[in-house]
Amino acid sequence: MVLSVELEREHETGRWIAEVTSLPGVLAYGTSQVDAFRRAQALAFEVLADRLKHGEDPLTGHRSQPRPFGGIRFTPARQAAVAR
């Protein structure tokens, strides 16, 4: 499983935003690209673990039967500078 992480930089504050695009609402701020990326990874793992604990499909959040869950890999999707 590959989870794409989009990285954007806010012009006004200079902070970075990392969003895991396949998990709606999973985004994190950081002082650098690496910091934001790591925070988004950690949050994504928390969301996936919480869904599994509650009998939900890790990717969709819908109730599901247990199924094999392979390895997870995070990869940068793109970078963009954005004014927020």
N, C-alpha and C positions, 0 to 999 in steps of 0.2 A: 504494500500500500504506500502510495506517495501522497503526501499532503503538501500542497503548494502554499508558500508563504509570500505574500506581496509586501514589499517594503516601500514606504513613502516617507519623505521628509517634509515637515512643516516649515515653511519659510519664516513665519513669524517667531516661533519659539526655538527652532533648530532641532527639536526632538524628532525621533523616528517612530513610525507606526508600523507594526507588523501585523498582518491579518492572515489567518489560515482560511483560505477561500472556501474550502469544502466543509467547514464547520461554522455556520452562520453565528455571528456574535463573538467569535474567538479572535480578539485583537488585543494588542498590548503596546504600550509606549515604552521607549527606552532612550537613553542619552546617546546611544550609538546604534549603528545597524546591528551589531552583534548582540548588544544588550536587548534590543527590541525583539530580535529573532529568537533568542533564548527564552525570553519571557513568554512569547507566543507559543513556543514549543511546550513549555511547562504547563501553560493554561490548556493547551490542546490535550495533553496527557490527562490532566485533571478531568476535563469534560468527557473524554473517552472512558476513563475509569468509572466515573459516576454513572454514565449510561449503562455500562456493563453490570455494575452493582445493582442497578434497578431493573434488570431484565430487558433493556432496550438495545436495539441495534446501535453499535458505536457510531456509525456514520449518519444514520437517518434520525435516530432518537425515537423511532417507533418500537412498540413492543415486539419482541421476536423470540424465537427459539435459539438456544445456544448454537453457535457455528464456529468453525475454525477461524482463528484470527491470526493472520500471518504477520510478518515483520512490518514495521512502519519506518518510512524514511521521509525526512523533511527536505525540501529543496526550494531555493529561492525561485519565485515565479517571475518577478520583474522588479525594477526599481523605478520610482518616479518622484520628482519633486513636486509637491503640491502646496498651495496656499490654503490654509484653513481658517 
